[in-house]
Amino acid sequence: MGPWLRGLLVGHPDPALMAHVPWLYQVHIALAFLLLGVSPFSRLVHLWSAPIAYLRRMPIQYRARDGYHTTRTR
């Protein structure tokens, strides 16, 4: 898999190098490519925009205002 990955990074992948790789690795690689391909069109795009700030942020807590109840009476 190393030579295939090196060829992929350079821009000249050789699919014949993946012919003898176990099918589980091939499925794993295909799913990784699918995830990378779908990420710009989903909410996963936020992971690429600012991952460090996203991981360090405080969780958002929503609380009711004083005197405000979820069930209102008219």
PQR file with spaces between the fields and no chain letter, atoms N, CA, C, O and H, PARSE charges and radii, in Angstrom:
ATOM       1  N    MET     1       0.821   -1.192    0.000 -0.4000 1.5000
ATOM       2  CA   MET     1       0.000    0.000    0.000 -0.0000 2.0000
ATOM       3  C    MET     1       0.861    1.248    0.000  0.5500 1.7000
ATOM       4  O    MET     1       0.417    2.296   -0.470 -0.5500 1.4000
ATOM       5  N    GLY     2       2.081    1.166    0.515 -0.4000 1.5000
ATOM       6  CA   GLY     2       2.965    2.323    0.567 -0.0000 2.0000
ATOM       7  C    GLY     2       3.270    2.917   -0.793  0.5500 1.7000
ATOM       8  O    GLY     2       3.121    4.126   -0.972 -0.5500 1.4000
ATOM       9  H    GLY     2       2.441    0.315    0.897  0.4000 1.0000
ATOM      10  N    PRO     3       3.697    2.100   -1.774 -0.5600 1.5000
ATOM      11  CA   PRO     3       3.960    2.670   -3.103  0.2800 2.0000
ATOM      12  C    PRO     3       2.712    3.265   -3.749  0.5500 1.7000
ATOM      13  O    PRO     3       2.803    4.281   -4.438 -0.5500 1.4000
ATOM      14  N    TRP     4       1.551    2.652   -3.538 -0.4000 1.5000
ATOM      15  CA   TRP     4       0.320    3.201   -4.096 -0.0000 2.0000
ATOM      16  C    TRP     4       0.006    4.554   -3.472  0.5500 1.7000
ATOM      17  O    TRP     4      -0.368    5.493   -4.175 -0.5500 1.4000
ATOM      18  H    TRP     4       1.477    1.826   -2.979  0.4000 1.0000
ATOM      19  N    LEU     5       0.158    4.658   -2.146 -0.4000 1.5000
ATOM      20  CA   LEU     5      -0.110    5.919   -1.468 -0.0000 2.0000
ATOM      21  C    LEU     5       0.863    6.999   -1.908  0.5500 1.7000
ATOM      22  O    LEU     5       0.470    8.147   -2.110 -0.5500 1.4000
ATOM      23  H    LEU     5       0.462    3.896   -1.575  0.4000 1.0000
ATOM      24  N    ARG     6       2.132    6.635   -2.056 -0.4000 1.5000
ATOM      25  CA   ARG     6       3.126    7.590   -2.546 -0.0000 2.0000
ATOM      26  C    ARG     6       2.751    8.076   -3.945  0.5500 1.7000
ATOM      27  O    ARG     6       2.837    9.269   -4.234 -0.5500 1.4000
ATOM      28  H    ARG     6       2.451    5.702   -1.892  0.4000 1.0000
ATOM      29  N    GLY     7       2.334    7.155   -4.810 -0.4000 1.5000
ATOM      30  CA   GLY     7       1.908    7.544   -6.155 -0.0000 2.0000
ATOM      31  C    GLY     7       0.671    8.415   -6.126  0.5500 1.7000
ATOM      32  O    GLY     7       0.522    9.312   -6.955 -0.5500 1.4000
ATOM      33  H    GLY     7       2.264    6.185   -4.576  0.4000 1.0000
ATOM      34  N    LEU     8      -0.214    8.161   -5.184 -0.4000 1.5000
ATOM      35  CA   LEU     8      -1.420    8.977   -5.045 -0.0000 2.0000
ATOM      36  C    LEU     8      -1.066   10.400   -4.627  0.5500 1.7000
ATOM      37  O    LEU     8      -1.639   11.362   -5.139 -0.5500 1.4000
ATOM      38  H    LEU     8      -0.093    7.432   -4.511  0.4000 1.0000
ATOM      39  N    LEU     9      -0.129   10.535   -3.705 -0.4000 1.5000
ATOM      40  CA   LEU     9       0.271   11.865   -3.243 -0.0000 2.0000
ATOM      41  C    LEU     9       1.015   12.644   -4.324  0.5500 1.7000
ATOM      42  O    LEU     9       0.907   13.869   -4.396 -0.5500 1.4000
ATOM      43  H    LEU     9       0.337    9.754   -3.289  0.4000 1.0000
ATOM      44  N    VAL    10       1.759   11.945   -5.152 -0.4000 1.5000
ATOM      45  CA   VAL    10       2.489   12.601   -6.237 -0.0000 2.0000
ATOM      46  C    VAL    10       1.548   12.958   -7.387  0.5500 1.7000
ATOM      47  O    VAL    10       1.802   13.908   -8.127 -0.5500 1.4000
ATOM      48  H    VAL    10       1.847   10.950   -5.094  0.4000 1.0000
ATOM      49  N    GLY    11       0.465   12.197   -7.534 -0.4000 1.5000
ATOM      50  CA   GLY    11      -0.498   12.478   -8.588 -0.0000 2.0000
ATOM      51  C    GLY    11      -0.514   11.433   -9.682  0.5500 1.7000
ATOM      52  O    GLY    11      -1.172   11.628  -10.704 -0.5500 1.4000
ATOM      53  H    GLY    11       0.259   11.425   -6.932  0.4000 1.0000
ATOM      54  N    HIS    12       0.201   10.318   -9.497 -0.4000 1.5000
ATOM      55  CA   HIS    12       0.238    9.243  -10.479 -0.0000 2.0000
ATOM      56  C    HIS    12      -0.042    7.904   -9.798  0.5500 1.7000
ATOM      57  O    HIS    12       0.860    7.073   -9.693 -0.5500 1.4000
ATOM      58  H    HIS    12       0.736   10.159   -8.667  0.4000 1.0000
ATOM      59  N    PRO    13      -1.275    7.678   -9.333 -0.5600 1.5000
ATOM      60  CA   PRO    13      -1.567    6.403   -8.675  0.2800 2.0000
ATOM      61  C    PRO    13      -1.630    5.256   -9.688  0.5500 1.7000
ATOM      62  O    PRO    13      -2.067    5.441  -10.824 -0.5500 1.4000
ATOM      63  N    ASP    14      -1.196    4.099   -9.271 -0.4000 1.5000
ATOM      64  CA   ASP    14      -1.237    2.898  -10.100 -0.0000 2.0000
ATOM      65  C    ASP    14      -2.230    1.928   -9.468  0.5500 1.7000
ATOM      66  O    ASP    14      -1.912    1.309   -8.452 -0.5500 1.4000
ATOM      67  H    ASP    14      -0.841    3.949   -8.349  0.4000 1.0000
ATOM      68  N    PRO    15      -3.427    1.778  -10.044 -0.5600 1.5000
ATOM      69  CA   PRO    15      -4.429    0.892   -9.441  0.2800 2.0000
ATOM      70  C    PRO    15      -3.983   -0.566   -9.358  0.5500 1.7000
ATOM      71  O    PRO    15      -4.503   -1.317   -8.533 -0.5500 1.4000
ATOM      72  N    ALA    16      -3.048   -0.976  -10.182 -0.4000 1.5000
ATOM      73  CA   ALA    16      -2.577   -2.364  -10.155 -0.0000 2.0000
ATOM      74  C    ALA    16      -1.876   -2.689   -8.843  0.5500 1.7000
ATOM      75  O    ALA    16      -1.824   -3.851   -8.440 -0.5500 1.4000
ATOM      76  H    ALA    16      -2.626   -0.366  -10.853  0.4000 1.0000
ATOM      77  N    LEU    17      -1.336   -1.673   -8.173 -0.4000 1.5000
ATOM      78  CA   LEU    17      -0.663   -1.918   -6.894 -0.0000 2.0000
ATOM      79  C    LEU    17      -1.652   -2.296   -5.794  0.5500 1.7000
ATOM      80  O    LEU    17      -1.256   -2.887   -4.790 -0.5500 1.4000
ATOM      81  H    LEU    17      -1.378   -0.729   -8.500  0.4000 1.0000
ATOM      82  N    MET    18      -2.927   -1.967   -5.965 -0.4000 1.5000
ATOM      83  CA   MET    18      -3.942   -2.280   -4.963 -0.0000 2.0000
ATOM      84  C    MET    18      -4.651   -3.605   -5.232  0.5500 1.7000
ATOM      85  O    MET    18      -5.548   -3.987   -4.481 -0.5500 1.4000
ATOM      86  H    MET    18      -3.249   -1.487   -6.780  0.4000 1.0000
ATOM      87  N    ALA    19      -4.265   -4.300   -6.279 -0.4000 1.5000
ATOM      88  CA   ALA    19      -4.953   -5.534   -6.668 -0.0000 2.0000
ATOM      89  C    ALA    19      -4.790   -6.638   -5.618  0.5500 1.7000
ATOM      90  O    ALA    19      -5.703   -7.443   -5.433 -0.5500 1.4000
ATOM      91  H    ALA    19      -3.536   -3.990   -6.890  0.4000 1.0000
ATOM      92  N    HIS    20      -3.670   -6.690   -4.941 -0.4000 1.5000
ATOM      93  CA   HIS    20      -3.404   -7.780   -4.000 -0.0000 2.0000
ATOM      94  C    HIS    20      -3.595   -7.374   -2.541  0.5500 1.7000
ATOM      95  O    HIS    20      -3.254   -8.134   -1.634 -0.5500 1.4000
ATOM      96  H    HIS    20      -2.928   -6.036   -5.091  0.4000 1.0000
ATOM      97  N    VAL    21      -4.128   -6.200   -2.317 -0.4000 1.5000
ATOM      98  CA   VAL    21      -4.401   -5.731   -0.951 -0.0000 2.0000
ATOM      99  C    VAL    21      -5.701   -6.396   -0.481  0.5500 1.7000
ATOM     100  O    VAL    21      -6.637   -6.521   -1.271 -0.5500 1.4000
ATOM     101  H    VAL    21      -4.404   -5.582   -3.054  0.4000 1.0000
ATOM     102  N    PRO    22      -5.781   -6.822    0.776 -0.5600 1.5000
ATOM     103  CA   PRO    22      -7.025   -7.443    1.270  0.2800 2.0000
ATOM     104  C    PRO    22      -8.241   -6.524    1.069  0.5500 1.7000
ATOM     105  O    PRO    22      -8.124   -5.299    1.105 -0.5500 1.4000
ATOM     106  N    TRP    23      -9.395   -7.141    0.860 -0.4000 1.5000
ATOM     107  CA   TRP    23     -10.604   -6.381    0.536 -0.0000 2.0000
ATOM     108  C    TRP    23     -11.016   -5.455    1.661  0.5500 1.7000
ATOM     109  O    TRP    23     -11.631   -4.419    1.411 -0.5500 1.4000
ATOM     110  H    TRP    23      -9.490   -8.136    0.830  0.4000 1.0000
ATOM     111  N    LEU    24     -10.691   -5.807    2.901 -0.4000 1.5000
ATOM     112  CA   LEU    24     -11.082   -4.947    4.020 -0.0000 2.0000
ATOM     113  C    LEU    24     -10.343   -3.603    3.952  0.5500 1.7000
ATOM     114  O    LEU    24     -10.927   -2.558    4.242 -0.5500 1.4000
ATOM     115  H    LEU    24     -10.192   -6.650    3.105  0.4000 1.0000
ATOM     116  N    TYR    25      -9.072   -3.632    3.573 -0.4000 1.5000
ATOM     117  CA   TYR    25      -8.322   -2.383    3.404 -0.0000 2.0000
ATOM     118  C    TYR    25      -8.871   -1.580    2.226  0.5500 1.7000
ATOM     119  O    TYR    25      -8.944   -0.352    2.284 -0.5500 1.4000
ATOM     120  H    TYR    25      -8.598   -4.481    3.337  0.4000 1.0000
ATOM     121  N    GLN    26      -9.253   -2.273    1.168 -0.4000 1.5000
ATOM     122  CA   GLN    26      -9.801   -1.569    0.012 -0.0000 2.0000
ATOM     123  C    GLN    26     -11.119   -0.876    0.366  0.5500 1.7000
ATOM     124  O    GLN    26     -11.365    0.252   -0.062 -0.5500 1.4000
ATOM     125  H    GLN    26      -9.194   -3.270    1.121  0.4000 1.0000
ATOM     126  N    VAL    27     -11.953   -1.543    1.138 -0.4000 1.5000
ATOM     127  CA   VAL    27     -13.213   -0.937    1.574 -0.0000 2.0000
ATOM     128  C    VAL    27     -12.930    0.256    2.482  0.5500 1.7000
ATOM     129  O    VAL    27     -13.589    1.290    2.375 -0.5500 1.4000
ATOM     130  H    VAL    27     -11.753   -2.459    1.486  0.4000 1.0000
ATOM     131  N    HIS    28     -11.953    0.114    3.375 -0.4000 1.5000
ATOM     132  CA   HIS    28     -11.587    1.199    4.282 -0.0000 2.0000
ATOM     133  C    HIS    28     -11.129    2.429    3.492  0.5500 1.7000
ATOM     134  O    HIS    28     -11.531    3.549    3.807 -0.5500 1.4000
ATOM     135  H    HIS    28     -11.418   -0.726    3.462  0.4000 1.0000
ATOM     136  N    ILE    29     -10.313    2.232    2.494 -0.4000 1.5000
ATOM     137  CA   ILE    29      -9.822    3.343    1.673 -0.0000 2.0000
ATOM     138  C    ILE    29     -10.964    3.968    0.884  0.5500 1.7000
ATOM     139  O    ILE    29     -11.042    5.192    0.768 -0.5500 1.4000
ATOM     140  H    ILE    29      -9.987    1.322    2.238  0.4000 1.0000
ATOM     141  N    ALA    30     -11.856    3.135    0.338 -0.4000 1.5000
ATOM     142  CA   ALA    30     -12.988    3.662   -0.423 -0.0000 2.0000
ATOM     143  C    ALA    30     -13.912    4.504    0.470  0.5500 1.7000
ATOM     144  O    ALA    30     -14.398    5.552    0.044 -0.5500 1.4000
ATOM     145  H    ALA    30     -11.793    2.142    0.432  0.4000 1.0000
ATOM     146  N    LEU    31     -14.152    4.050    1.699 -0.4000 1.5000
ATOM     147  CA   LEU    31     -14.996    4.821    2.619 -0.0000 2.0000
ATOM     148  C    LEU    31     -14.321    6.126    3.034  0.5500 1.7000
ATOM     149  O    LEU    31     -14.994    7.143    3.207 -0.5500 1.4000
ATOM     150  H    LEU    31     -13.757    3.199    2.045  0.4000 1.0000
ATOM     151  N    ALA    32     -13.001    6.107    3.194 -0.4000 1.5000
ATOM     152  CA   ALA    32     -12.284    7.343    3.523 -0.0000 2.0000
ATOM     153  C    ALA    32     -12.391    8.351    2.384  0.5500 1.7000
ATOM     154  O    ALA    32     -12.590    9.542    2.624 -0.5500 1.4000
ATOM     155  H    ALA    32     -12.455    5.282    3.053  0.4000 1.0000
ATOM     156  N    PHE    33     -12.258    7.874    1.132 -0.4000 1.5000
ATOM     157  CA   PHE    33     -12.414    8.766   -0.018 -0.0000 2.0000
ATOM     158  C    PHE    33     -13.837    9.296   -0.105  0.5500 1.7000
ATOM     159  O    PHE    33     -14.048   10.458   -0.452 -0.5500 1.4000
ATOM     160  H    PHE    33     -12.097    6.906    0.937  0.4000 1.0000
ATOM     161  N    LEU    34     -14.807    8.457    0.205 -0.4000 1.5000
ATOM     162  CA   LEU    34     -16.200    8.896    0.203 -0.0000 2.0000
ATOM     163  C    LEU    34     -16.429    9.982    1.253  0.5500 1.7000
ATOM     164  O    LEU    34     -17.099   10.978    0.981 -0.5500 1.4000
ATOM     165  H    LEU    34     -14.636    7.513    0.486  0.4000 1.0000
ATOM     166  N    LEU    35     -15.881    9.794    2.436 -0.4000 1.5000
ATOM     167  CA   LEU    35     -16.018   10.792    3.496 -0.0000 2.0000
ATOM     168  C    LEU    35     -15.372   12.111    3.097  0.5500 1.7000
ATOM     169  O    LEU    35     -15.946   13.177    3.323 -0.5500 1.4000
ATOM     170  H    LEU    35     -15.336    8.985    2.657  0.4000 1.0000
ATOM     171  N    LEU    36     -14.193   12.049    2.509 -0.4000 1.5000
ATOM     172  CA   LEU    36     -13.530   13.271    2.055 -0.0000 2.0000
ATOM     173  C    LEU    36     -14.295   13.936    0.917  0.5500 1.7000
ATOM     174  O    LEU    36     -14.325   15.163    0.820 -0.5500 1.4000
ATOM     175  H    LEU    36     -13.727   11.183    2.325  0.4000 1.0000
ATOM     176  N    GLY    37     -14.910   13.134    0.060 -0.4000 1.5000
ATOM     177  CA   GLY    37     -15.665   13.694   -1.057 -0.0000 2.0000
ATOM     178  C    GLY    37     -16.981   14.325   -0.638  0.5500 1.7000
ATOM     179  O    GLY    37     -17.431   15.284   -1.265 -0.5500 1.4000
ATOM     180  H    GLY    37     -14.885   12.137    0.138  0.4000 1.0000
ATOM     181  N    VAL    38     -17.600   13.808    0.402 -0.4000 1.5000
ATOM     182  CA   VAL    38     -18.890   14.311    0.862 -0.0000 2.0000
ATOM     183  C    VAL    38     -18.720   15.493    1.815  0.5500 1.7000
ATOM     184  O    VAL    38     -19.630   16.312    1.937 -0.5500 1.4000
ATOM     185  H    VAL    38     -17.235   13.029    0.911  0.4000 1.0000
ATOM     186  N    SER    39     -17.597   15.597    2.479 -0.4000 1.5000
ATOM     187  CA   SER    39     -17.430   16.611    3.528 -0.0000 2.0000
ATOM     188  C    SER    39     -17.660   18.057    3.072  0.5500 1.7000
ATOM     189  O    SER    39     -18.209   18.827    3.859 -0.5500 1.4000
ATOM     190  H    SER    39     -16.857   14.931    2.380  0.4000 1.0000
ATOM     191  N    PRO    40     -17.281   18.481    1.861 -0.5600 1.5000
ATOM     192  CA   PRO    40     -17.563   19.878    1.494  0.2800 2.0000
ATOM     193  C    PRO    40     -19.050   20.189    1.347  0.5500 1.7000
ATOM     194  O    PRO    40     -19.441   21.356    1.394 -0.5500 1.4000
ATOM     195  N    PHE    41     -19.876   19.176    1.171 -0.4000 1.5000
ATOM     196  CA   PHE    41     -21.295   19.387    0.931 -0.0000 2.0000
ATOM     197  C    PHE    41     -22.149   19.060    2.147  0.5500 1.7000
ATOM     198  O    PHE    41     -23.372   18.979    2.040 -0.5500 1.4000
ATOM     199  H    PHE    41     -19.558   18.228    1.132  0.4000 1.0000
ATOM     200  N    SER    42     -21.527   18.874    3.285 -0.4000 1.5000
ATOM     201  CA   SER    42     -22.256   18.528    4.497 -0.0000 2.0000
ATOM     202  C    SER    42     -21.769   19.415    5.643  0.5500 1.7000
ATOM     203  O    SER    42     -20.980   20.336    5.436 -0.5500 1.4000
ATOM     204  H    SER    42     -20.533   18.939    3.372  0.4000 1.0000
ATOM     205  N    ARG    43     -22.239   19.130    6.827 -0.4000 1.5000
ATOM     206  CA   ARG    43     -21.807   19.895    7.991 -0.0000 2.0000
ATOM     207  C    ARG    43     -20.378   19.561    8.387  0.5500 1.7000
ATOM     208  O    ARG    43     -19.807   20.234    9.245 -0.5500 1.4000
ATOM     209  H    ARG    43     -22.880   18.381    6.995  0.4000 1.0000
ATOM     210  N    LEU    44     -19.792   18.541    7.784 -0.4000 1.5000
ATOM     211  CA   LEU    44     -18.406   18.190    8.067 -0.0000 2.0000
ATOM     212  C    LEU    44     -17.431   19.251    7.569  0.5500 1.7000
ATOM     213  O    LEU    44     -16.261   19.243    7.951 -0.5500 1.4000
ATOM     214  H    LEU    44     -20.257   17.995    7.087  0.4000 1.0000
ATOM     215  N    VAL    45     -17.905   20.166    6.717 -0.4000 1.5000
ATOM     216  CA   VAL    45     -17.030   21.221    6.201 -0.0000 2.0000
ATOM     217  C    VAL    45     -16.512   22.106    7.339  0.5500 1.7000
ATOM     218  O    VAL    45     -15.452   22.716    7.205 -0.5500 1.4000
ATOM     219  H    VAL    45     -18.856   20.172    6.407  0.4000 1.0000
ATOM     220  N    HIS    46     -17.235   22.183    8.444 -0.4000 1.5000
ATOM     221  CA   HIS    46     -16.785   22.992    9.575 -0.0000 2.0000
ATOM     222  C    HIS    46     -15.539   22.409   10.216  0.5500 1.7000
ATOM     223  O    HIS    46     -14.779   23.134   10.859 -0.5500 1.4000
ATOM     224  H    HIS    46     -18.097   21.687    8.553  0.4000 1.0000
ATOM     225  N    LEU    47     -15.322   21.146   10.055 -0.4000 1.5000
ATOM     226  CA   LEU    47     -14.112   20.520   10.578 -0.0000 2.0000
ATOM     227  C    LEU    47     -12.876   21.062    9.883  0.5500 1.7000
ATOM     228  O    LEU    47     -11.828   21.202   10.513 -0.5500 1.4000
ATOM     229  H    LEU    47     -15.939   20.557    9.533  0.4000 1.0000
ATOM     230  N    TRP    48     -12.978   21.371    8.593 -0.4000 1.5000
ATOM     231  CA   TRP    48     -11.832   21.860    7.835 -0.0000 2.0000
ATOM     232  C    TRP    48     -11.621   23.363    8.013  0.5500 1.7000
ATOM     233  O    TRP    48     -10.513   23.845    7.778 -0.5500 1.4000
ATOM     234  H    TRP    48     -13.830   21.257    8.081  0.4000 1.0000
ATOM     235  N    SER    49     -12.627   24.109    8.412 -0.4000 1.5000
ATOM     236  CA   SER    49     -12.487   25.559    8.475 -0.0000 2.0000
ATOM     237  C    SER    49     -11.682   26.021    9.681  0.5500 1.7000
ATOM     238  O    SER    49     -10.789   26.854    9.529 -0.5500 1.4000
ATOM     239  H    SER    49     -13.527   23.718    8.602  0.4000 1.0000
ATOM     240  N    ALA    50     -11.959   25.521   10.843 -0.4000 1.5000
ATOM     241  CA   ALA    50     -11.228   25.941   12.050 -0.0000 2.0000
ATOM     242  C    ALA    50     -11.246   24.812   13.069  0.5500 1.7000
ATOM     243  O    ALA    50     -11.933   24.929   14.084 -0.5500 1.4000
ATOM     244  H    ALA    50     -12.684   24.844   10.967  0.4000 1.0000
ATOM     245  N    PRO    51     -10.524   23.735   12.843 -0.5600 1.5000
ATOM     246  CA   PRO    51     -10.645   22.589   13.738  0.2800 2.0000
ATOM     247  C    PRO    51     -10.116   22.842   15.145  0.5500 1.7000
ATOM     248  O    PRO    51     -10.657   22.290   16.103 -0.5500 1.4000
ATOM     249  N    ILE    52      -9.084   23.651   15.296 -0.4000 1.5000
ATOM     250  CA   ILE    52      -8.505   23.857   16.629 -0.0000 2.0000
ATOM     251  C    ILE    52      -9.448   24.682   17.493  0.5500 1.7000
ATOM     252  O    ILE    52      -9.686   24.341   18.652 -0.5500 1.4000
ATOM     253  H    ILE    52      -8.645   24.099   14.518  0.4000 1.0000
ATOM     254  N    ALA    53      -9.978   25.751   16.945 -0.4000 1.5000
ATOM     255  CA   ALA    53     -10.905   26.575   17.718 -0.0000 2.0000
ATOM     256  C    ALA    53     -12.185   25.797   18.030  0.5500 1.7000
ATOM     257  O    ALA    53     -12.786   25.980   19.089 -0.5500 1.4000
ATOM     258  H    ALA    53      -9.784   26.027   16.004  0.4000 1.0000
ATOM     259  N    TYR    54     -12.589   24.942   17.118 -0.4000 1.5000
ATOM     260  CA   TYR    54     -13.803   24.155   17.331 -0.0000 2.0000
ATOM     261  C    TYR    54     -13.610   23.160   18.473  0.5500 1.7000
ATOM     262  O    TYR    54     -14.536   22.932   19.252 -0.5500 1.4000
ATOM     263  H    TYR    54     -12.100   24.793   16.258  0.4000 1.0000
ATOM     264  N    LEU    55     -12.448   22.579   18.581 -0.4000 1.5000
ATOM     265  CA   LEU    55     -12.192   21.598   19.628 -0.0000 2.0000
ATOM     266  C    LEU    55     -12.029   22.238   21.002  0.5500 1.7000
ATOM     267  O    LEU    55     -12.316   21.604   22.017 -0.5500 1.4000
ATOM     268  H    LEU    55     -11.696   22.765   17.949  0.4000 1.0000
ATOM     269  N    ARG    56     -11.571   23.489   21.045 -0.4000 1.5000
ATOM     270  CA   ARG    56     -11.308   24.139   22.322 -0.0000 2.0000
ATOM     271  C    ARG    56     -12.467   24.987   22.835  0.5500 1.7000
ATOM     272  O    ARG    56     -12.392   25.513   23.946 -0.5500 1.4000
ATOM     273  H    ARG    56     -11.338   24.004   20.221  0.4000 1.0000
ATOM     274  N    ARG    57     -13.526   25.131   22.061 -0.4000 1.5000
ATOM     275  CA   ARG    57     -14.604   26.030   22.478 -0.0000 2.0000
ATOM     276  C    ARG    57     -15.417   25.421   23.619  0.5500 1.7000
ATOM     277  O    ARG    57     -15.462   24.203   23.792 -0.5500 1.4000
ATOM     278  H    ARG    57     -13.587   24.704   21.159  0.4000 1.0000
ATOM     279  N    MET    58     -16.046   26.281   24.376 -0.4000 1.5000
ATOM     280  CA   MET    58     -16.893   25.846   25.481 -0.0000 2.0000
ATOM     281  C    MET    58     -18.228   25.357   24.919  0.5500 1.7000
ATOM     282  O    MET    58     -18.697   25.870   23.903 -0.5500 1.4000
ATOM     283  H    MET    58     -16.010   27.270   24.236  0.4000 1.0000
ATOM     284  N    PRO    59     -18.827   24.393   25.556 -0.5600 1.5000
ATOM     285  CA   PRO    59     -20.140   23.943   25.077  0.2800 2.0000
ATOM     286  C    PRO    59     -21.193   25.024   25.272  0.5500 1.7000
ATOM     287  O    PRO    59     -21.169   25.761   26.258 -0.5500 1.4000
ATOM     288  N    ILE    60     -22.107   25.109   24.330 -0.4000 1.5000
ATOM     289  CA   ILE    60     -23.163   26.109   24.395 -0.0000 2.0000
ATOM     290  C    ILE    60     -24.283   25.569   25.281  0.5500 1.7000
ATOM     291  O    ILE    60     -24.753   24.446   25.099 -0.5500 1.4000
ATOM     292  H    ILE    60     -22.127   24.510   23.529  0.4000 1.0000
ATOM     293  N    GLN    61     -24.695   26.382   26.233 -0.4000 1.5000
ATOM     294  CA   GLN    61     -25.779   25.991   27.122 -0.0000 2.0000
ATOM     295  C    GLN    61     -26.921   26.980   26.945  0.5500 1.7000
ATOM     296  O    GLN    61     -26.738   28.189   27.083 -0.5500 1.4000
ATOM     297  H    GLN    61     -24.313   27.294   26.382  0.4000 1.0000
ATOM     298  N    TYR    62     -28.079   26.460   26.644 -0.4000 1.5000
ATOM     299  CA   TYR    62     -29.264   27.297   26.503 -0.0000 2.0000
ATOM     300  C    TYR    62     -30.072   27.210   27.793  0.5500 1.7000
ATOM     301  O    TYR    62     -30.441   26.125   28.242 -0.5500 1.4000
ATOM     302  H    TYR    62     -28.228   25.478   26.532  0.4000 1.0000
ATOM     303  N    ARG    63     -30.331   28.346   28.364 -0.4000 1.5000
ATOM     304  CA   ARG    63     -31.113   28.391   29.602 -0.0000 2.0000
ATOM     305  C    ARG    63     -32.278   29.349   29.416  0.5500 1.7000
ATOM     306  O    ARG    63     -32.202   30.307   28.647 -0.5500 1.4000
ATOM     307  H    ARG    63     -30.032   29.228   27.999  0.4000 1.0000
ATOM     308  N    ALA    64     -33.341   29.072   30.126 -0.4000 1.5000
ATOM     309  CA   ALA    64     -34.506   29.947   30.063 -0.0000 2.0000
ATOM     310  C    ALA    64     -34.205   31.259   30.778  0.5500 1.7000
ATOM     311  O    ALA    64     -33.473   31.285   31.768 -0.5500 1.4000
ATOM     312  H    ALA    64     -33.403   28.294   30.750  0.4000 1.0000
ATOM     313  N    ARG    65     -34.775   32.343   30.269 -0.4000 1.5000
ATOM     314  CA   ARG    65     -34.601   33.637   30.920 -0.0000 2.0000
ATOM     315  C    ARG    65     -35.375   33.649   32.233  0.5500 1.7000
ATOM     316  O    ARG    65     -36.276   32.835   32.436 -0.5500 1.4000
ATOM     317  H    ARG    65     -35.370   32.322   29.465  0.4000 1.0000
ATOM     318  N    ASP    66     -35.025   34.562   33.115 -0.4000 1.5000
ATOM     319  CA   ASP    66     -35.746   34.681   34.387 -0.0000 2.0000
ATOM     320  C    ASP    66     -37.199   35.048   34.119  0.5500 1.7000
ATOM     321  O    ASP    66     -37.484   35.998   33.391 -0.5500 1.4000
ATOM     322  H    ASP    66     -34.292   35.223   32.951  0.4000 1.0000
ATOM     323  N    GLY    67     -38.102   34.301   34.703 -0.4000 1.5000
ATOM     324  CA   GLY    67     -39.520   34.584   34.555 -0.0000 2.0000
ATOM     325  C    GLY    67     -40.132   34.045   33.282  0.5500 1.7000
ATOM     326  O    GLY    67     -41.332   34.207   33.063 -0.5500 1.4000
ATOM     327  H    GLY    67     -37.871   33.529   35.295  0.4000 1.0000
ATOM     328  N    TYR    68     -39.361   33.425   32.459 -0.4000 1.5000
ATOM     329  CA   TYR    68     -39.868   32.886   31.199 -0.0000 2.0000
ATOM     330  C    TYR    68     -40.008   31.379   31.339  0.5500 1.7000
ATOM     331  O    TYR    68     -39.063   30.683   31.709 -0.5500 1.4000
ATOM     332  H    TYR    68     -38.386   33.294   32.637  0.4000 1.0000
ATOM     333  N    HIS    69     -41.201   30.891   31.037 -0.4000 1.5000
ATOM     334  CA   HIS    69     -41.461   29.463   31.139 -0.0000 2.0000
ATOM     335  C    HIS    69     -41.722   28.917   29.742  0.5500 1.7000
ATOM     336  O    HIS    69     -42.134   29.643   28.836 -0.5500 1.4000
ATOM     337  H    HIS    69     -41.968   31.456   30.737  0.4000 1.0000
ATOM     338  N    THR    70     -41.475   27.634   29.592 -0.4000 1.5000
ATOM     339  CA   THR    70     -41.669   27.046   28.269 -0.0000 2.0000
ATOM     340  C    THR    70     -43.136   26.910   27.927  0.5500 1.7000
ATOM     341  O    THR    70     -43.492   26.932   26.749 -0.5500 1.4000
ATOM     342  H    THR    70     -41.141   27.044   30.327  0.4000 1.0000
ATOM     343  N    THR    71     -43.997   26.770   28.915 -0.4000 1.5000
ATOM     344  CA   THR    71     -45.427   26.676   28.634 -0.0000 2.0000
ATOM     345  C    THR    71     -46.074   28.001   29.042  0.5500 1.7000
ATOM     346  O    THR    71     -46.042   28.394   30.208 -0.5500 1.4000
ATOM     347  H    THR    71     -43.708   26.752   29.872  0.4000 1.0000
ATOM     348  N    ARG    72     -46.652   28.667   28.066 -0.4000 1.5000
ATOM     349  CA   ARG    72     -47.283   29.954   28.321 -0.0000 2.0000
ATOM     350  C    ARG    72     -48.784   29.775   28.483  0.5500 1.7000
ATOM     351  O    ARG    72     -49.388   28.902   27.859 -0.5500 1.4000
ATOM     352  H    ARG    72     -46.677   28.348   27.118  0.4000 1.0000
ATOM     353  N    THR    73     -49.374   30.606   29.320 -0.4000 1.5000
ATOM     354  CA   THR    73     -50.829   30.632   29.441 -0.0000 2.0000
ATOM     355  C    THR    73     -51.314   31.933   28.844  0.5500 1.7000
ATOM     356  O    THR    73     -50.711   32.984   29.057 -0.5500 1.4000
ATOM     357  H    THR    73     -48.884   31.315   29.826  0.4000 1.0000
ATOM     358  N    ARG    74     -52.412   31.865   28.089 -0.4000 1.5000
ATOM     359  CA   ARG    74     -52.936   33.086   27.445 -0.0000 2.0000
ATOM     360  C    ARG    74     -54.063   33.672   28.214  0.5500 1.7000
ATOM     361  O    ARG    74     -54.617   34.696   27.814 -0.5500 1.4000
ATOM     362  H    ARG    74     -52.902   31.010   27.916  0.4000 1.0000
